[in-house]
Structures are given as C-alpha cells and as structure tokens.
Amino acid sequence: MSQPRPVLEVGDILRQHGDAFRAAQGQRLSTHQKRVLSALECCRTAALGGHVEACDACGVVRISYNSCRNRHCPRCRGGARALWLQQEAQSLLPTEYFHVVFTLPAEVAALALANRAVVYGLLFQAASATVREVAADPKYLGAEVGMLAVLHTWGQNLHHHPHVHCVVSGGGLSCDEQGVVDPSPHWQSCRPGFFLPVRVLSRVYRGKLVQGLRQAYEGGALSLGGSLAVLQDPAGFACWIKSLYQKEWVVYAKPPFGGPEQVLKYLAAYTHGVAITNHRLVSLEEGEVSFVWKDYAHGSKQRVMRLSAEEFLRRFCLHILPRGFVRIRHYGLLANRSRQGKLALCRHLLGVRLLQSVVVAWSAQERRCPVCGVGVLRVIEMVPVGGCSEGGAPREVWDSS
C-alpha cells in the first residue's frame, strides 16, 4: 500500500522561499544548484505541462502534471528506483550479502565541500579498492567479490556527512592475491556471518584515500580557497595529511542480510534516496521548517528539528551532487564490462539458475485508476507548458502524487 500524500513538500518550501534564498546566497550557489532548485520548484506543476487522464471504467477525470525527473527531487525517485531494481534483481546470487559503510572523517569532509567531484570520486575508489584487495587476500577470503556502492552525503539532520554504503557478496570466484580470477575458479565462501575484519578494512581504506588526496594535491586538482587556504602551502598540507593518520577511520560492517529479498528491500530504501523525503516534513510556518529526524546518538530516538527556511534550503543544497556525477557504482563481479559472464559462471558453480525478479513493475501500478481500482487511466488531452488543458479546465482536477 502506498503512503498517503505528504502535507508538505520541498517544492512547497521553494515556491514560498526559493527566491529569497537564491538572492541571499548570490554567487555561493552554482549554476547547477540553481537549476536543480528550479526543477524541484516546478515539479508536478503547470510550469512543466502535463496531460488529462480519464478512467475507462468509472469515468473520473484528473490532470497530471509532468515530473521534473531530477535525481535530487523527493517526488521523482520512485519510478526510477523501481525500474532500476527490476534490473538489479537479476544480478543477485543465492549467497550471504554484507553491508559495509565507509565514512569520510570530518577533516576530509570539509575538503569535499569545495571539491565534491574529486573527493567523492576518491571515496568510491578507496572503498572499492579496499574491499577488493582485502577480499582477494587468501588470509581473509581469497576471492573476487561483487560489490555495489551508493554515495550518501547527508545525515538525518541534513548536515554534510559523506559516506558510501556497500552491498558485498559473501563470497566470490577464487583468485590470486592481485585479484585475478583463477583459470579454473571455484566458488569461495566466507565464514557464515563474518565477512572481513573491520580493523584491516579501516587501515587499508585510510591509506588508499590519503594516497589519493596526495596525488590530487600534487596534480593541482584540489581547490583550496577560503578556510582551506592553509593547505596551499606544501608544509601545511603535509602536516594535515599526517594528522589524518593519527585517528582511526570509521568502517562499519553490519550483520549479513538474510537473503536476496532483504537485499532488494535495502536497495529500495538506499539507492535512489535523497537528502530528505517529503514525508519527514512536518510544517512550514512563519518562515520556519519543521521535520522529523532520528537521533542515532541517543538510541535512534525520533525528534523534531526546526530551521529557518533559508537554513533548511542551505543544508539541502549541500547534497546536490555535481552534474553527471555517478552515485551508484558496481565493482568486481558486478563491474559492467564483465558482469554477465562472471555472474553466469558463479551461477554455474553454485548450481542455480537466474533468480526471478521480486519487484513489481512500476508502470503497471501507475496506470490503475486510484478511485475505482479497476479501470485504466488513459490520456484524453494534453496540457501545454505553463497553461491549462486544450479544452479548458477538466471537470475534476487532481494533481498526481
């Protein structure tokens, strides 16, 4: 059963306070961020046009405005997520899967705000290389595993908190220490309930990401203005790098998933997530936004946070990714260039066939009439951009949710 329509949406906040926010931020907002905010502001409104639908059973008529389809939009993530899950379900194997989280320390997260594409890219590279290197070591597993990684940049309170969620197969094709699959491989499983030692993952991850930062600095790929200006001096940067080795980096390995169905349920919640869902918004009153959040520092207690509309939008903009940046990536057995062949070999070694998809097609749900639940909605006329329907206002107007 679908959730009821939220009482407040990010688009509503933008329509009321977006102009003032953009004026106050000025040059601090990039052109791309402004375009994203504009897209969310216009989503499912007459500004994008739409169409009029009629049910072929009960005759009810409704107008549906077009979606912005922006990946940062809380309203547009459902359709893309369902279609993606349909495809991803075909890559699952009947084995344990583990959830591993790699987090950037606060010092590096501050650098990432001014260098999003570079540092987020290094986060992906370091996390994936760490898992593959440690898994390939015969002391721990001795196999090439499959890994899906998803970037999140937010915490529940909308502060900047970059981390990568990884779903990793609890086994893989036997390989040598360099990760090259054996000529005649066998399926190598990890110990039940245990993947790889977290302390080892943490140390290897730290070394790889710090090395990546060094290379980015030496190659002039980092922007070091403002509060980061102290790092422009090589001595200052070297001192900063040294300080990163003086603290433990957080790598968190959760208990394994129960099976492929639980993996899909997890992916549905995480892969196409945005900084905040509309259902978490409580109110917008006197220029103040209220939303619920989980306080993980105190037993995941649910609390209500109140921010000015400007501060809310400022925090939301922290999580707008660079244009074209890929936030869902596959590695190892799931790498796109060799996925089909390696997965087929894994299924052969495991003695199983292709898993059937457990995801219901999104399109089939969307076309059903929400009133009678029997008929199918069919387009009867188009609504031009910025205008009303060609035949005037429909008899009964609903905005699709």
Buried (B, 14 or more C-beta within 10 A) or exposed (E): EEEEEBEBBBBBBBBBBBEEBBEEBEEEBBEEBBBBBBBBBBBBBBBBBBBBBBBEBEEBBBBBBBBBBBBBBBBBBBBBBBBBBBEBBEBBBEBBBBBBBBBBBEEBBBBBBBBBBBBBBBBBBBBBBBBBBBBBBEEBBBBBBBBBBBBBBBBBBBEBBBBBBBBBBBBBBBBEEEBEBBEEBEBBBBEEEBBBBEEBBBBBBBBBBBEBBEEBBEEEBBEBEEEBEEBEEEEBBEEBBEEBEEEEBBBBBEEBBEEBEEBBBBBBEBBBBBBBBBBBBBEBEEEEBBBBBBEEEEEEEEEEBEBBBBBBBBBBBBBBBBEEBEBBBBBBBBBEEEBEEBBEBBBEBBEEEEBEBEBEEBEEEBEBBBBEEEBEBEEBBEBEEEEBBEEEEBEEEBEBB
